[in-house]
């Protein structure tokens, strides 16, 4: 596994991990997006034989990153869960008890539709659509920037929702798609933490920075 790569924003240090998360050093905080917990269980309920191992592997990866960085706080930029409650979310509740001292903030995404009681049991602080920690703001969907107050417009945004990916072209007109971190001038779009997701191909501008996630390595483009 490749070591995380340092990326500096507004004099703050963010460590980009090939495990699809960011470690914010100054705040001792891990930032992730789009875990979509329970998605494989949702498909199985619909009769589609998706292995539960996918979900367990995502939880194990998250646990490994929490241990690696020894964080005090986890910020989830939307879509912690995928749909209605199922047995996989019961597993998350048990997992959560092993990290009872960890503060978790969830910026609500379009898939976060569970009853308030579930988030209370999971000891997760829900924020309706934004979390402000100057000079940064955390939003699930980049389109939400249109709703910001004037004094919030200049805050650098961390977002999810898109499941960004990048297409890398090779010889013979071949191309491959990889999930990526997309750092633009005014925002960063995080890759979906869950590996059980598709990707939306982004088109970076000249001065943007992209880290493609190629297996267990980061490739800066």
Secondary structure, DSSP 4 states (H G I P E B T S, - for coil): -PPPEEEEETTEEEEEETTTEEEETTTTEEEE----BTHHHHHHHTT----THHHHHHHHHHHHHHHHHT-SEEEE-S-SB-SS--HHHHHHHHHHHTTTT-EEEEE--TT----HHHHHHTT-EEESSEEEETTEEEESSGGGGGGS-GGGTTSEEEE-SS-EEEEEE-GGG-EEEEEEEEE-SSEEEPPPSSSSS--EE----TT-EEEEEETTEEEE-
